Amino acid sequence: MTLSNMTNSTPGFYSMVVTAISGANTKSVPFYLNLLSSNFAPSVLVSPANNAIGQNVALTLIWEEDTNATSYDYQVATDQNFTNIISSGNVDITNIAIFGLAQATVYYWRIAPKNNACSGTYSAASLFKTGQITCSDFTSTNVPVTIGTTANVTVNSTLNVPTTGVLSDVNVSVTINHTYVNDLTVTLISPSGTQIQLVTRPCVQEPNQNIAATFDNSGIPLVCAITSPAISGTIIPSQALSTLNGQAMNGNWTLRILDSVNLDGGTLTGWSLNLCKNEAVPLSVNDNSLQNFALYPNPNKGNFTISFTSDNSEKINVGVFDIRGRSVFSKEYQNNGLFNENMQLDNLQSGVYLVKVQNGSKQLTKKIVIE
């Protein structure tokens, strides 16, 4: 048996020929190989950015693609050592949606590239902090509004919200007296013009009078009652209110009612909004700072010591930059828990420099003076 030589070792699919010789018979059979590389590039975490604050309790982690990877392990934890992992898994794309995070909480995340033959190492962790959700009620004073008995006539009621913020949740409470609610289409319009239908000609059975309900994506499916009100409780709207998430909450909101049939009429007696926003909570000193950090002496002649206590196992990077932001020194160090290194940069000119120390998601920048 003989094998043809295969000189190309670049990852990918390749073929070779196996020749079997038995007596006077010779037979060649093609085989196909898939070469996989373990030469993974350093992983780049894209979003949320390191030290990002005000993140939603449901978000998507995004990272850059590695051409040698066919899948990625991911981990999300509440500590930088990843001893308390709250979400983990493997995906064959470069993003993963995470749900159910706590408010005003620091999280760490990282990924590791893989293929069918090899596993890469986990990336340096990135830190993000979720925001604090606050909700406020706003009630329209532009009521009552009469709903006429003529078909296809639209009536509007407005509500001005002065509070600023970015929406993370919207709920709407509506009270309508009407003799046949199947005639009605009720629509909420945001200050930016986005239209969300709350009900679209509901309830075909008789009698079906009046609406006194709250529309909430977390509600229950609409079930019409034969008693009044036909629509009540907390129900799921015809179209998702979550479409409004991310929009500005302040401005003029409109509740629009279309009556599509003659004869029956009624009154919009009241409506209100419950609007929630995600407020950023600043990182505390311990969230993104280095413990027991010291840099001395300062000023110095290019010879100084950096020391701090690391609370994780990530590698440590030290960079020195001149006042114009140009790098004059960069080095990566192994981490044994207590960092204590003497820097000898005797070739630096006199002036002011910035020393940046990064340990995983934690970093600190200090100014030094070279004499």
Secondary structure by P-SEA (a helix, b strand, c coil): ccccccccccccbbbbbbbbbcccbbbbbbbbbbbbbccccccccccccccccccccbbbbbbbbbccccbbbbbbccccccccccccccccccbbbbccccccbbbbbbbbbbccccccccccbbbbbbbbbbbbbbbbcccccccccccbbbbbbbbbbcccccccbbbbbbbbbccccccbbbbbbcccbbbbbccccccccccbbbbbbbbbcccccbbbbccccccccbbbcccccccccccccccbbbbbbbbccccccccccccccbbbbbbbbccccccccccccccccccccccbbbbbbbcccbbbbbbbbcccccccccbbbbbccbbbbbbbcccccbbbbbbbbbccccbbbbbbbcc
